[in-house]
C-alpha cells in the first residue's frame, strides 16, 4: 500500500510554507489563516499543521488525490492566496503512522 489510503483514493503530501514577505505583515490575517486551517482539518484535508519552532516555516500534512488537488486546496489558504507565502508540495510515501505499519496494518512493537 504506499501513501494511498485503504481505498486507494488519497495520497499524503508534506507541504512547506515559506514567507515571501516579512512575517509581521501577515499577522493581521492570522485569524483568517487559522479558520481556514481548522476548516480543512475538520474536512479531513489536513491532518497535521503548525509552524517550525522559529516560526520561519509553516508545515502541513495534506491528504489529496494527487499533487494537483493538493495545490488546488492550498490556493485558498489566505496567506498563499495573497502571495505572502510560497509552498513546496512534497508527495510522501508514509509507511508508519502513529505506531501502525501501513503496509501490514499491524501495530509497530517497540
N, C-alpha and C positions, 0 to 999 in steps of 0.2 A: 504494500500500500504506500506509496510515497507521501507526499504532502496532501493528498486528497483525503477528504473525509470518508466516512463509511459508505456514502452514496456516490462517491467519485465526482461530486459537483463543485467542491470548493478547494482552493489551494491556500496556503499560508504565504504571507508576504511580510517581510520586515521592512518597515519604512522609516527612513531617517530624514528628519525635517531640520533644515539649517536656515538660520536667519539671513535674509537678504537686506535687512535694514537693522538699525540699532534696535535691540530688543525693547528698549523703553518706549519706542514709537508704537509698538504693537500692544502694549499693556491696556490701553483703553478698550481693546476688543477681547480682553481675556474672558469676560463672562460669556460673550458670544461664542468664542472658541470652545470653552468648557461645555456649554449647552449642546453644541454640535457633537463634540466627542461623546458625551453621555448618551445622546440620541443614538449614535452609532453603536455604542456598547449595548444598549437595550435591544437594538435590531439584530445583534449578533455579528455585525460587520467588523468591529474592533474587539479584540479580546484582552489586550494589554496596552496601556498607554501611560506616558509620563515623560518628564524631561530628564536629561542627564543631570548628575549631581551639581554641575556648574551652570546649568540652565542654558548651555550653548547649543544644545541639540534636543529636539523632540523625537521620541521613539514611539512607534505604534506597531502592533502586530495586527494585521488586517487579514480577514478571510474573504476571498472573492473567487469568481470563476476562473479569472485569468488576470494577467497584468493590466490589460486594457480596462477591465471592470474595476480593478483596484485604483487605477489612475482616475477613472471617471468618478468614483466615490469621493476621492480626496480633493477633486476640483472644487467642491463646495465648502471645504474647510475654510473658515473666514480668513485666516492669515495667508493661506495659499491663494485663495481667490483674489486677494488684494495685492499679490506679489510681494508680501512681506517675508515669505519663506519660500524655499525651494524644497523639493522632496526627491529622495532617491528610493526607488521601489525595488526591493531585492526578493526574488522568488526564493522560498525557503522550504527545503525538504525536512520537515520536523519528524524526527524518528522517535523521540521520547518526550512525553508531556506529563507533568505533574505525577511522576512515578509510574507511568504506564508506557510500555513498549508499544508503539502504534502499529508495528508490523505484526505482532502476535496478540495484541490486546491483553497481555499479561502484565501484572504488577512487576516493577523492577525491584528486585530484592537487594538490600544493602549488604 
